[in-house]
Amino acid sequence: MVKNNKVLLKVQNNIATVTINRPEALNAVDNDVFEELKSAADQIHSQTEIRVAIITGAGDRAFCAGLDLKMAASGAIFQTPALTFRPGFETLNKAKDIITMFEELPIPVIAAINGYCLGMGLEIALACDIRIAVDTAVFSLPEVQLGTIPDLGGTQRLPRIVGAGKAKELIYTGRRIDSAEALRIGLVEHIYTRDKFVEETGKLAKEIASVAPELIQGAKRAINVAMSYPLDMGLNYETITAVSTVQDLKKGADSLISKIKE
């Protein structure tokens, strides 16, 4: 890991927990956070025993409040002095590629949203497979209010998750929504009270980790194909994946029958 410890990585019982560790700044992203997120993703990818990853924020106020505005105001985004077209394009692509690393991990990634989830923070969460939020969380893509558009995947991933109309409304207005609204529109899968949040996130991670990794990772690949390619191609890929990852069906059937009888 990079020495600044602005991103922490802990691996326990085949589950990796990535924590953005700037609670004094509501876990806002600066250059160090980006580089350390990249390092964390690389380490998770290289440790094949890891079956599930969780991304969260330090403290109890924020998952990630987005880009560090002080850094943005100084022009020090990745040490790029100004977002003229060429350096701007390369800068944004570098940041976008780091976020996409988590989306492309072979294992499921859970965003454990423990507070403010704004701008770039929401774009990180959108790249995760599953989003769980504390019931006091707040969500927004406020980029238009800052003079830009969501530029790290927000315009592409949000419509795929909540639909084009709702995504346009949230992006055009930069409006904040609470966790109940996020659950209603499908932006998050579950919300929990603060006292249950960590426990429930851990339970889901353990439940997924208990399944044969070939099946979970194969299912992730097939679902991701469904989001990007025509139906016929997706169906064909599903068949290929099913055949190549199949486990002992007799054993599985016996297990399910015994559970039904209980």
C-alpha positions in Angstrom: 0.0 0.0 0.0 1.0 3.6 -0.5 2.3 5.1 2.8 -0.3 7.8 3.3 -2.9 5.2 4.6 -5.8 7.2 3.0 -7.2 3.9 1.8 -7.1 0.8 4.1 -7.3 -2.8 3.0 -8.1 -5.6 5.4 -8.6 -9.2 4.3 -10.3 -11.6 6.7 -12.1 -14.9 6.1 -11.9 -14.5 2.3 -13.5 -11.1 2.5 -11.6 -7.9 1.6 -12.7 -4.6 3.1 -11.5 -1.4 1.4 -12.0 1.7 3.6 -11.5 5.3 2.3 -9.8 6.8 5.3 -10.2 10.6 5.3 -13.0 11.0 7.9 -11.9 14.5 8.7 -12.7 15.4 5.0 -15.8 13.2 4.8 -13.6 10.8 2.9 -13.3 13.1 -0.1 -11.1 11.9 -2.9 -7.7 13.5 -3.5 -4.7 12.2 -5.6 -3.5 9.9 -2.8 -6.9 8.3 -2.4 -7.1 7.5 -6.2 -3.6 6.0 -6.2 -4.3 4.0 -3.1 -7.7 2.8 -4.5 -5.7 1.5 -7.5 -3.3 -0.3 -5.2 -6.1 -1.9 -3.3 -7.8 -3.1 -6.4 -4.6 -4.5 -7.7 -4.0 -6.4 -4.4 -7.5 -7.8 -4.3 -7.1 -9.0 -7.9 -3.9 -10.7 -7.1 -5.2 -12.5 -4.0 -7.3 -15.3 -5.5 -8.5 -16.5 -2.1 -10.6 -13.4 -1.8 -14.2 -14.1 -2.7 -16.0 -10.8 -1.9 -14.9 -7.2 -1.4 -16.6 -4.4 0.5 -15.9 -0.7 0.0 -16.9 1.7 2.7 -15.8 5.0 4.4 -14.1 5.6 7.7 -16.2 7.1 10.5 -19.9 7.3 10.6 -20.6 10.5 8.6 -19.6 9.7 5.0 -19.0 6.9 2.5 -17.3 9.4 0.2 -18.3 13.1 -0.2 -16.8 13.2 -3.7 -13.9 15.1 -5.1 -11.8 17.1 -2.6 -13.0 20.6 -3.5 -9.9 22.2 -2.2 -7.8 20.1 -4.6 -10.2 20.9 -7.4 -10.1 24.7 -6.7 -6.3 24.6 -6.7 -6.2 22.9 -10.1 -4.2 20.0 -8.6 -6.3 17.2 -10.0 -3.7 14.5 -10.6 -1.2 17.3 -10.9 -2.8 18.5 -14.0 -2.8 22.3 -14.1 -6.0 22.8 -16.2 -8.7 20.7 -17.8 -8.0 21.7 -21.4 -9.1 19.0 -23.8 -6.0 16.8 -24.1 -4.8 16.7 -20.5 -8.4 16.8 -19.3 -9.4 13.8 -21.3 -6.4 11.8 -20.1 -6.9 12.9 -16.5 -10.5 11.8 -16.5 -9.8 8.6 -18.2 -7.1 7.8 -15.6 -9.6 8.4 -12.7 -12.3 6.5 -14.5 -10.1 3.5 -15.1 -9.3 3.3 -11.4 -13.0 3.2 -10.5 -13.7 0.7 -13.3 -11.1 -1.6 -11.8 -13.5 -2.4 -9.0 -16.3 -3.0 -11.4 -14.1 -5.4 -13.3 -12.8 -7.4 -10.3 -13.8 -11.0 -10.9 -15.4 -11.1 -7.4 -18.6 -9.3 -6.2 -18.0 -5.9 -4.7 -20.4 -4.5 -2.1 -20.6 -0.7 -1.5 -21.4 -0.2 2.2 -22.6 3.3 2.2 -22.4 4.6 5.7 -23.2 8.3 5.2 -22.8 11.0 2.5 -22.4 9.5 -0.9 -21.9 12.4 -3.3 -20.5 13.0 -6.7 -17.4 10.9 -7.2 -18.4 8.9 -4.1 -21.7 7.9 -5.8 -19.8 7.1 -9.0 -17.6 4.7 -7.0 -20.7 3.1 -5.5 -22.3 2.8 -9.0 -19.3 0.7 -10.1 -20.0 -1.9 -7.3 -22.2 -5.0 -7.8 -24.5 -4.3 -4.8 -25.2 -1.2 -2.7 -26.2 -1.3 0.9 -26.9 2.0 2.8 -27.4 3.2 6.4 -30.8 4.8 6.7 -29.3 8.3 7.2 -27.3 8.2 4.0 -27.6 11.0 1.5 -27.0 10.7 -2.3 -26.3 13.2 -5.0 -24.5 13.8 -8.3 -24.1 17.6 -7.9 -21.6 18.1 -10.8 -23.9 20.4 -12.8 -23.9 22.8 -9.8 -20.1 22.8 -10.0 -19.9 23.6 -13.7 -19.4 20.1 -15.1 -21.3 16.8 -15.7 -20.8 13.5 -13.8 -17.6 12.5 -15.6 -16.4 9.3 -13.9 -19.2 7.0 -15.2 -22.2 8.6 -13.6 -24.0 9.4 -16.9 -23.5 5.8 -18.0 -24.0 3.7 -14.9 -26.8 5.5 -13.2 -29.3 5.1 -16.1 -28.6 1.4 -16.2 -29.5 1.1 -12.5 -32.4 3.5 -12.0 -33.6 4.1 -15.5 -33.0 7.0 -17.9 -35.7 9.3 -16.7 -34.8 9.2 -13.0 -31.1 9.4 -13.9 -31.7 12.5 -16.0 -33.7 14.1 -13.2 -31.0 13.5 -10.6 -28.2 14.6 -12.9 -29.9 17.7 -14.4 -30.8 19.0 -10.9 -28.0 17.8 -8.8 -30.7 17.1 -6.2 -29.9 15.2 -3.0 -32.1 12.2 -2.1 -32.3 10.3 1.2 -31.8 6.5 1.6 -35.6 5.8 1.5 -35.8 7.4 -1.9 -32.6 5.6 -3.0 -34.2 2.3 -2.0 -37.5 3.2 -3.8 -35.8 3.9 -7.1 -33.4 0.9 -7.0 -30.2 2.9 -6.4 -29.5 0.7 -3.3 -30.7 -2.8 -2.5 -31.1 -2.5 1.2 -31.1 0.1 3.9 -30.4 -0.5 7.6 -30.3 1.4 10.8 -26.9 2.4 12.1 -26.8 -0.4 14.7 -27.6 -3.1 12.2 -25.6 -1.8 9.2 -22.2 -3.3 9.7 -23.7 -6.7 10.8 -26.0 -7.0 7.8 -23.3 -6.0 5.4 -21.1 -8.7 6.9 -23.8 -11.3 6.7 -24.4 -10.6 3.0 -20.7 -10.8 2.3 -20.4 -14.1 4.2 -23.4 -15.6 2.4 -21.9 -14.8 -1.0 -18.5 -16.0 0.1 -19.9 -19.4 1.2 -20.8 -20.2 -2.4 -18.3 -21.9 -4.8 -16.3 -19.0 -6.3 -16.5 -20.4 -9.8 -20.3 -20.0 -9.7 -20.3 -16.5 -8.2 -17.6 -15.2 -10.5 -19.2 -16.9 -13.5 -22.6 -15.4 -12.7 -21.0 -11.9 -12.3 -19.4 -12.2 -15.8 -22.7 -13.4 -17.3 -24.7 -10.6 -15.7 -22.2 -7.9 -16.8 -22.4 -9.2 -20.3 -26.2 -8.8 -20.1 -25.8 -5.1 -19.3 -23.5 -4.5 -22.3 -24.5 -6.8 -25.2 -27.7 -7.9 -27.1 -29.9 -10.6 -25.6 -28.9 -13.3 -28.0 -25.2 -12.8 -27.2 -25.9 -12.7 -23.5 -27.9 -16.0 -23.6 -25.1 -17.7 -25.5 -22.6 -16.5 -23.0 -24.8 -17.7 -20.1 -24.8 -21.2 -21.6 -21.1 -21.2 -22.1 -20.5 -20.0 -18.5 -23.0 -22.5 -17.0 -21.3 -25.4 -18.7 -17.8 -24.3 -17.7 -18.6 -23.6 -14.1 -21.1 -26.3 -13.2 -20.6 -28.1 -9.9 -21.9 -31.3 -8.4 -25.6 -31.0 -9.2 -26.6 -34.1 -7.3 -24.9 -32.8 -4.2 -26.6 -29.4 -4.6 -30.0 -31.0 -5.2 -29.7 -33.1 -2.1 -28.7 -30.1 -0.1 -31.7 -28.1 -1.3 -34.1 -31.0 -0.6 -32.8 -31.3 2.9 -33.4 -27.6 3.5 -37.0 -27.8 2.2 -37.7 -30.7 4.6 -36.4 -28.7 7.6 
